[in-house]
């Protein structure tokens, strides 16, 4: 039978003001977590603890919102985390900084 060698659990950072605006952003100075973002990560952490998931390592990108999320998880699990500069944002190119509404206006053609 197949034996699991490792299990990887990915957790996205919590929401920010850009999340509320449905705004695309690929900058490293992306805003910090908002109150809802903190609550989201705390809920995820509670879920992990209830399920009894074990962690050997916690990694974070260098983006502030990700470090803030990793701090909440690592505090709850009583385990340090490591920041990896190689974990970077996706690039939105010409969409960077735009909201979904702005994209719709810009790219919708009248028929």
PyMOL commands that place a pseudoatom at each C-alpha (Angstrom):
pseudoatom trace, name=CA, resn=UNK, resi=1, chain=A, elem=C, hetatm=0, pos=[0.000, 0.000, 0.000]
pseudoatom trace, name=CA, resn=UNK, resi=2, chain=A, elem=C, hetatm=0, pos=[1.108, 3.585, -0.654]
pseudoatom trace, name=CA, resn=UNK, resi=3, chain=A, elem=C, hetatm=0, pos=[2.712, 5.270, 2.341]
pseudoatom trace, name=CA, resn=UNK, resi=4, chain=A, elem=C, hetatm=0, pos=[2.558, 9.029, 2.551]
pseudoatom trace, name=CA, resn=UNK, resi=5, chain=A, elem=C, hetatm=0, pos=[6.015, 10.602, 2.669]
pseudoatom trace, name=CA, resn=UNK, resi=6, chain=A, elem=C, hetatm=0, pos=[4.825, 14.138, 3.333]
pseudoatom trace, name=CA, resn=UNK, resi=7, chain=A, elem=C, hetatm=0, pos=[1.702, 16.207, 3.497]
pseudoatom trace, name=CA, resn=UNK, resi=8, chain=A, elem=C, hetatm=0, pos=[1.644, 19.857, 2.498]
pseudoatom trace, name=CA, resn=UNK, resi=9, chain=A, elem=C, hetatm=0, pos=[-1.042, 22.232, 3.687]
pseudoatom trace, name=CA, resn=UNK, resi=10, chain=A, elem=C, hetatm=0, pos=[-1.264, 25.620, 1.959]
pseudoatom trace, name=CA, resn=UNK, resi=11, chain=A, elem=C, hetatm=0, pos=[-2.913, 28.523, 3.744]
pseudoatom trace, name=CA, resn=UNK, resi=12, chain=A, elem=C, hetatm=0, pos=[-3.523, 31.785, 1.969]
pseudoatom trace, name=CA, resn=UNK, resi=13, chain=A, elem=C, hetatm=0, pos=[-3.105, 35.020, 3.872]
pseudoatom trace, name=CA, resn=UNK, resi=14, chain=A, elem=C, hetatm=0, pos=[-6.158, 36.688, 5.368]
pseudoatom trace, name=CA, resn=UNK, resi=15, chain=A, elem=C, hetatm=0, pos=[-8.031, 39.549, 3.724]
pseudoatom trace, name=CA, resn=UNK, resi=16, chain=A, elem=C, hetatm=0, pos=[-6.811, 43.126, 3.385]
pseudoatom trace, name=CA, resn=UNK, resi=17, chain=A, elem=C, hetatm=0, pos=[-8.432, 46.381, 2.279]
pseudoatom trace, name=CA, resn=UNK, resi=18, chain=A, elem=C, hetatm=0, pos=[-7.536, 45.407, -1.300]
pseudoatom trace, name=CA, resn=UNK, resi=19, chain=A, elem=C, hetatm=0, pos=[-9.465, 42.163, -0.836]
pseudoatom trace, name=CA, resn=UNK, resi=20, chain=A, elem=C, hetatm=0, pos=[-12.502, 44.195, 0.196]
pseudoatom trace, name=CA, resn=UNK, resi=21, chain=A, elem=C, hetatm=0, pos=[-12.118, 46.325, -2.967]
pseudoatom trace, name=CA, resn=UNK, resi=22, chain=A, elem=C, hetatm=0, pos=[-11.611, 43.239, -5.193]
pseudoatom trace, name=CA, resn=UNK, resi=23, chain=A, elem=C, hetatm=0, pos=[-8.377, 44.921, -6.287]
pseudoatom trace, name=CA, resn=UNK, resi=24, chain=A, elem=C, hetatm=0, pos=[-5.523, 43.084, -8.011]
pseudoatom trace, name=CA, resn=UNK, resi=25, chain=A, elem=C, hetatm=0, pos=[-2.104, 43.943, -6.636]
pseudoatom trace, name=CA, resn=UNK, resi=26, chain=A, elem=C, hetatm=0, pos=[1.309, 42.359, -7.064]
pseudoatom trace, name=CA, resn=UNK, resi=27, chain=A, elem=C, hetatm=0, pos=[3.412, 44.792, -5.063]
pseudoatom trace, name=CA, resn=UNK, resi=28, chain=A, elem=C, hetatm=0, pos=[5.444, 43.687, -2.054]
pseudoatom trace, name=CA, resn=UNK, resi=29, chain=A, elem=C, hetatm=0, pos=[3.977, 46.611, -0.076]
pseudoatom trace, name=CA, resn=UNK, resi=30, chain=A, elem=C, hetatm=0, pos=[0.501, 45.103, -0.395]
pseudoatom trace, name=CA, resn=UNK, resi=31, chain=A, elem=C, hetatm=0, pos=[-1.492, 46.330, 2.621]
pseudoatom trace, name=CA, resn=UNK, resi=32, chain=A, elem=C, hetatm=0, pos=[-1.501, 44.505, 5.954]
pseudoatom trace, name=CA, resn=UNK, resi=33, chain=A, elem=C, hetatm=0, pos=[-4.279, 42.250, 7.187]
pseudoatom trace, name=CA, resn=UNK, resi=34, chain=A, elem=C, hetatm=0, pos=[-7.488, 43.964, 8.175]
pseudoatom trace, name=CA, resn=UNK, resi=35, chain=A, elem=C, hetatm=0, pos=[-9.656, 42.880, 11.123]
pseudoatom trace, name=CA, resn=UNK, resi=36, chain=A, elem=C, hetatm=0, pos=[-11.499, 40.357, 8.962]
pseudoatom trace, name=CA, resn=UNK, resi=37, chain=A, elem=C, hetatm=0, pos=[-8.156, 38.948, 7.779]
pseudoatom trace, name=CA, resn=UNK, resi=38, chain=A, elem=C, hetatm=0, pos=[-7.028, 38.354, 11.363]
pseudoatom trace, name=CA, resn=UNK, resi=39, chain=A, elem=C, hetatm=0, pos=[-10.324, 36.607, 12.121]
pseudoatom trace, name=CA, resn=UNK, resi=40, chain=A, elem=C, hetatm=0, pos=[-10.014, 34.431, 8.989]
pseudoatom trace, name=CA, resn=UNK, resi=41, chain=A, elem=C, hetatm=0, pos=[-6.542, 33.218, 9.962]
pseudoatom trace, name=CA, resn=UNK, resi=42, chain=A, elem=C, hetatm=0, pos=[-7.599, 32.610, 13.568]
pseudoatom trace, name=CA, resn=UNK, resi=43, chain=A, elem=C, hetatm=0, pos=[-10.528, 30.495, 12.294]
pseudoatom trace, name=CA, resn=UNK, resi=44, chain=A, elem=C, hetatm=0, pos=[-8.221, 28.500, 10.029]
pseudoatom trace, name=CA, resn=UNK, resi=45, chain=A, elem=C, hetatm=0, pos=[-5.797, 27.980, 12.915]
pseudoatom trace, name=CA, resn=UNK, resi=46, chain=A, elem=C, hetatm=0, pos=[-8.634, 26.784, 15.166]
pseudoatom trace, name=CA, resn=UNK, resi=47, chain=A, elem=C, hetatm=0, pos=[-9.670, 24.336, 12.436]
pseudoatom trace, name=CA, resn=UNK, resi=48, chain=A, elem=C, hetatm=0, pos=[-6.095, 22.999, 12.144]
pseudoatom trace, name=CA, resn=UNK, resi=49, chain=A, elem=C, hetatm=0, pos=[-5.865, 22.509, 15.889]
pseudoatom trace, name=CA, resn=UNK, resi=50, chain=A, elem=C, hetatm=0, pos=[-9.281, 20.774, 16.103]
pseudoatom trace, name=CA, resn=UNK, resi=51, chain=A, elem=C, hetatm=0, pos=[-8.332, 18.407, 13.282]
pseudoatom trace, name=CA, resn=UNK, resi=52, chain=A, elem=C, hetatm=0, pos=[-5.039, 17.582, 14.984]
pseudoatom trace, name=CA, resn=UNK, resi=53, chain=A, elem=C, hetatm=0, pos=[-2.980, 18.340, 11.873]
pseudoatom trace, name=CA, resn=UNK, resi=54, chain=A, elem=C, hetatm=0, pos=[0.735, 18.067, 12.567]
pseudoatom trace, name=CA, resn=UNK, resi=55, chain=A, elem=C, hetatm=0, pos=[3.260, 20.529, 11.168]
pseudoatom trace, name=CA, resn=UNK, resi=56, chain=A, elem=C, hetatm=0, pos=[6.990, 20.153, 10.801]
pseudoatom trace, name=CA, resn=UNK, resi=57, chain=A, elem=C, hetatm=0, pos=[7.628, 23.471, 9.087]
pseudoatom trace, name=CA, resn=UNK, resi=58, chain=A, elem=C, hetatm=0, pos=[5.786, 26.725, 8.493]
pseudoatom trace, name=CA, resn=UNK, resi=59, chain=A, elem=C, hetatm=0, pos=[6.922, 28.941, 5.623]
pseudoatom trace, name=CA, resn=UNK, resi=60, chain=A, elem=C, hetatm=0, pos=[5.858, 32.432, 4.601]
pseudoatom trace, name=CA, resn=UNK, resi=61, chain=A, elem=C, hetatm=0, pos=[6.549, 34.802, 1.751]
pseudoatom trace, name=CA, resn=UNK, resi=62, chain=A, elem=C, hetatm=0, pos=[8.169, 38.120, 2.744]
pseudoatom trace, name=CA, resn=UNK, resi=63, chain=A, elem=C, hetatm=0, pos=[4.937, 40.057, 2.077]
pseudoatom trace, name=CA, resn=UNK, resi=64, chain=A, elem=C, hetatm=0, pos=[3.635, 41.728, 5.246]
pseudoatom trace, name=CA, resn=UNK, resi=65, chain=A, elem=C, hetatm=0, pos=[0.156, 40.164, 5.043]
pseudoatom trace, name=CA, resn=UNK, resi=66, chain=A, elem=C, hetatm=0, pos=[1.727, 36.701, 4.741]
pseudoatom trace, name=CA, resn=UNK, resi=67, chain=A, elem=C, hetatm=0, pos=[4.119, 37.257, 7.639]
pseudoatom trace, name=CA, resn=UNK, resi=68, chain=A, elem=C, hetatm=0, pos=[1.211, 38.496, 9.772]
pseudoatom trace, name=CA, resn=UNK, resi=69, chain=A, elem=C, hetatm=0, pos=[-0.761, 35.357, 8.871]
pseudoatom trace, name=CA, resn=UNK, resi=70, chain=A, elem=C, hetatm=0, pos=[2.224, 33.088, 9.580]
pseudoatom trace, name=CA, resn=UNK, resi=71, chain=A, elem=C, hetatm=0, pos=[2.723, 34.749, 12.967]
pseudoatom trace, name=CA, resn=UNK, resi=72, chain=A, elem=C, hetatm=0, pos=[-0.854, 33.947, 13.972]
pseudoatom trace, name=CA, resn=UNK, resi=73, chain=A, elem=C, hetatm=0, pos=[-0.507, 30.318, 12.851]
pseudoatom trace, name=CA, resn=UNK, resi=74, chain=A, elem=C, hetatm=0, pos=[2.908, 29.847, 14.447]
pseudoatom trace, name=CA, resn=UNK, resi=75, chain=A, elem=C, hetatm=0, pos=[1.777, 31.407, 17.751]
pseudoatom trace, name=CA, resn=UNK, resi=76, chain=A, elem=C, hetatm=0, pos=[-1.247, 29.130, 17.910]
pseudoatom trace, name=CA, resn=UNK, resi=77, chain=A, elem=C, hetatm=0, pos=[0.762, 26.020, 17.018]
pseudoatom trace, name=CA, resn=UNK, resi=78, chain=A, elem=C, hetatm=0, pos=[3.711, 27.081, 19.208]
pseudoatom trace, name=CA, resn=UNK, resi=79, chain=A, elem=C, hetatm=0, pos=[6.111, 26.659, 16.329]
pseudoatom trace, name=CA, resn=UNK, resi=80, chain=A, elem=C, hetatm=0, pos=[8.469, 29.057, 14.553]
pseudoatom trace, name=CA, resn=UNK, resi=81, chain=A, elem=C, hetatm=0, pos=[8.088, 29.946, 10.881]
pseudoatom trace, name=CA, resn=UNK, resi=82, chain=A, elem=C, hetatm=0, pos=[10.627, 30.708, 8.201]
pseudoatom trace, name=CA, resn=UNK, resi=83, chain=A, elem=C, hetatm=0, pos=[10.367, 33.469, 5.600]
pseudoatom trace, name=CA, resn=UNK, resi=84, chain=A, elem=C, hetatm=0, pos=[11.395, 32.416, 2.081]
pseudoatom trace, name=CA, resn=UNK, resi=85, chain=A, elem=C, hetatm=0, pos=[12.182, 35.220, -0.353]
pseudoatom trace, name=CA, resn=UNK, resi=86, chain=A, elem=C, hetatm=0, pos=[11.510, 32.793, -3.221]
pseudoatom trace, name=CA, resn=UNK, resi=87, chain=A, elem=C, hetatm=0, pos=[7.801, 32.776, -2.361]
pseudoatom trace, name=CA, resn=UNK, resi=88, chain=A, elem=C, hetatm=0, pos=[6.644, 35.785, -4.334]
pseudoatom trace, name=CA, resn=UNK, resi=89, chain=A, elem=C, hetatm=0, pos=[3.413, 37.344, -5.559]
pseudoatom trace, name=CA, resn=UNK, resi=90, chain=A, elem=C, hetatm=0, pos=[1.917, 36.480, -8.896]
pseudoatom trace, name=CA, resn=UNK, resi=91, chain=A, elem=C, hetatm=0, pos=[2.293, 39.242, -11.435]
pseudoatom trace, name=CA, resn=UNK, resi=92, chain=A, elem=C, hetatm=0, pos=[-0.897, 40.938, -12.630]
pseudoatom trace, name=CA, resn=UNK, resi=93, chain=A, elem=C, hetatm=0, pos=[0.806, 42.973, -15.344]
pseudoatom trace, name=CA, resn=UNK, resi=94, chain=A, elem=C, hetatm=0, pos=[-1.529, 45.621, -16.829]
pseudoatom trace, name=CA, resn=UNK, resi=95, chain=A, elem=C, hetatm=0, pos=[-4.229, 44.606, -14.325]
pseudoatom trace, name=CA, resn=UNK, resi=96, chain=A, elem=C, hetatm=0, pos=[-2.110, 45.600, -11.318]
pseudoatom trace, name=CA, resn=UNK, resi=97, chain=A, elem=C, hetatm=0, pos=[-3.960, 48.020, -9.051]
pseudoatom trace, name=CA, resn=UNK, resi=98, chain=A, elem=C, hetatm=0, pos=[-7.294, 47.689, -10.849]
pseudoatom trace, name=CA, resn=UNK, resi=99, chain=A, elem=C, hetatm=0, pos=[-10.552, 46.519, -9.288]
pseudoatom trace, name=CA, resn=UNK, resi=100, chain=A, elem=C, hetatm=0, pos=[-12.842, 43.979, -10.919]
pseudoatom trace, name=CA, resn=UNK, resi=101, chain=A, elem=C, hetatm=0, pos=[-15.241, 46.803, -11.817]
pseudoatom trace, name=CA, resn=UNK, resi=102, chain=A, elem=C, hetatm=0, pos=[-12.442, 48.784, -13.475]
pseudoatom trace, name=CA, resn=UNK, resi=103, chain=A, elem=C, hetatm=0, pos=[-11.391, 45.724, -15.466]
pseudoatom trace, name=CA, resn=UNK, resi=104, chain=A, elem=C, hetatm=0, pos=[-14.946, 45.163, -16.626]
pseudoatom trace, name=CA, resn=UNK, resi=105, chain=A, elem=C, hetatm=0, pos=[-15.261, 48.764, -17.820]
pseudoatom trace, name=CA, resn=UNK, resi=106, chain=A, elem=C, hetatm=0, pos=[-11.865, 48.700, -19.512]
pseudoatom trace, name=CA, resn=UNK, resi=107, chain=A, elem=C, hetatm=0, pos=[-12.275, 45.398, -21.346]
pseudoatom trace, name=CA, resn=UNK, resi=108, chain=A, elem=C, hetatm=0, pos=[-16.003, 45.190, -22.033]
pseudoatom trace, name=CA, resn=UNK, resi=109, chain=A, elem=C, hetatm=0, pos=[-16.922, 46.008, -25.598]
pseudoatom trace, name=CA, resn=UNK, resi=110, chain=A, elem=C, hetatm=0, pos=[-20.380, 47.158, -26.518]
pseudoatom trace, name=CA, resn=UNK, resi=111, chain=A, elem=C, hetatm=0, pos=[-22.120, 44.878, -28.942]
for i in range(1, 111): cmd.bond("trace and resi %d" % i, "trace and resi %d" % (i + 1))
show_as sticks, trace
zoom trace
